[in-house]
């Protein structure tokens, strides 16, 4: 078996150095995380296909509205509603009363319903049902349903 000649080794080393140089020149040597979006900025609704996509957009819009009201990021609030311990940590870290957060979440949900209606993602009767649910149902139960993945009731509301 022949050993590679020194010229071949030099060519492979040069290609490796060139590859690293191009990678760094194109920005691969730094990490710039994406900026967190301002939850108070209105986001454009996609054209949702199906109940699950509409429910997802309503949830994201509701989180935006509540986060804007509370002066926090949507991501921080989304993490907070994933568990009781995280919710307590969130309220403690941001010095927020649980009732205040619940009010903000309810207002955010109502804002999301308005967004969905404006985008023609839901019809009039569905808007009415969602609005009634947002104003009357225990918010903790809605949060638990989302957290546990128990969304079987959504198609009935949206269908």
C-alpha positions in Angstrom: 0.0 0.0 0.0 1.4 3.4 -1.0 1.5 6.3 1.3 0.1 9.6 0.1 2.7 11.9 -1.2 3.6 15.1 0.5 2.0 17.1 -2.3 -1.4 15.3 -1.7 -1.1 16.0 2.1 -0.4 19.7 1.4 -3.3 20.0 -1.0 -5.8 18.4 1.5 -4.4 20.7 4.3 -4.8 23.7 2.1 -8.4 22.8 1.2 -9.2 22.4 4.9 -7.7 25.8 5.7 -9.6 27.3 2.8 -12.9 25.7 4.0 -12.4 27.1 7.5 -11.5 30.5 6.1 -14.7 30.6 4.0 -16.8 29.5 6.9 -15.4 32.3 9.2 -15.8 34.9 6.4 -19.5 34.0 5.9 -20.1 34.6 9.6 -19.8 31.0 10.9 -17.3 32.1 13.6 -19.8 34.1 15.6 -23.2 33.3 17.3 -25.8 36.0 17.2 -29.0 34.8 18.7 -32.2 36.1 17.2 -33.8 39.0 18.9 -36.9 38.2 20.9 -39.9 39.7 19.2 -41.8 42.5 20.8 -45.1 40.9 22.0 -46.8 44.3 21.7 -46.2 44.4 17.9 -49.1 43.0 15.9 -48.0 39.9 14.0 -49.4 39.0 10.7 -51.7 35.9 10.7 -50.8 33.1 8.4 -53.6 31.5 6.4 -54.4 28.6 8.8 -55.4 25.3 7.4 -57.5 23.3 9.8 -58.5 23.5 13.4 -55.1 22.7 14.9 -53.4 25.6 13.0 -56.1 28.1 14.0 -55.8 26.9 17.7 -52.0 27.3 17.5 -52.3 30.9 16.1 -54.9 31.8 18.7 -52.6 30.4 21.5 -49.6 32.4 20.2 -51.6 35.6 19.8 -53.0 35.1 23.3 -49.5 34.8 24.7 -48.4 37.9 22.8 -51.3 39.9 24.3 -50.8 38.7 27.8 -47.0 39.2 27.6 -47.5 42.7 26.3 -49.8 43.5 29.1 -47.4 42.1 31.7 -44.3 43.7 30.1 -42.5 40.3 29.6 -41.5 38.2 26.6 -43.9 35.8 25.0 -41.3 33.1 25.5 -41.0 33.7 29.2 -44.7 33.6 29.6 -45.0 30.4 27.5 -42.5 28.6 29.7 -44.3 29.8 32.8 -47.6 28.2 31.9 -46.0 24.8 31.3 -46.0 23.8 35.0 -47.0 25.0 38.4 -43.4 25.3 39.6 -42.4 27.4 36.6 -45.5 29.5 37.0 -44.6 30.3 40.6 -41.0 31.0 39.6 -42.2 33.3 36.9 -44.5 35.3 39.2 -41.8 35.5 41.8 -39.1 36.6 39.3 -41.3 39.3 37.7 -43.0 40.2 41.0 -46.4 39.6 39.6 -49.6 38.5 41.4 -51.1 35.3 40.1 -54.5 37.1 39.7 -52.8 39.8 37.6 -51.2 37.1 35.3 -54.6 35.4 35.0 -56.3 38.7 34.0 -53.6 39.3 31.4 -53.9 35.8 30.0 -57.7 36.3 29.7 -57.3 39.7 28.0 -54.7 38.1 25.7 -57.1 35.4 24.8 -59.8 37.9 24.0 -57.3 39.9 21.9 -56.4 36.6 20.1 -60.0 36.0 19.3 -60.3 39.5 17.8 -57.1 38.8 15.7 -58.6 35.5 14.5 -61.9 37.2 13.5 -60.1 40.0 11.7 -58.1 37.5 9.8 -61.2 35.5 8.9 -59.7 32.5 10.5 -62.9 31.9 12.5 -66.6 32.6 11.7 -69.1 34.5 13.7 -70.6 31.6 15.7 -67.1 30.3 16.5 -66.0 33.8 17.6 -69.0 34.0 19.9 -68.3 30.6 21.5 -64.6 31.3 22.0 -65.4 34.7 23.5 -67.9 33.1 25.9 -65.3 30.5 26.9 -62.6 33.1 27.4 -64.8 35.2 29.6 -66.3 32.4 31.6 -64.3 29.2 31.8 -61.7 28.8 34.5 -58.4 29.9 32.9 -56.4 27.4 34.9 -58.4 24.5 33.3 -57.6 25.9 29.8 -53.9 26.2 30.7 -53.9 22.6 32.1 -55.6 21.3 28.9 -52.9 22.9 26.8 -50.1 21.8 29.1 -51.4 18.2 29.2 -52.1 18.1 25.4 -55.8 17.6 26.2 -57.1 19.6 23.3 -59.9 17.3 22.2 -62.5 19.9 23.1 -61.0 22.5 20.6 -62.4 20.9 17.4 -65.9 21.1 19.0 -65.5 24.8 19.6 -64.0 25.5 16.2 -65.8 23.0 14.2 
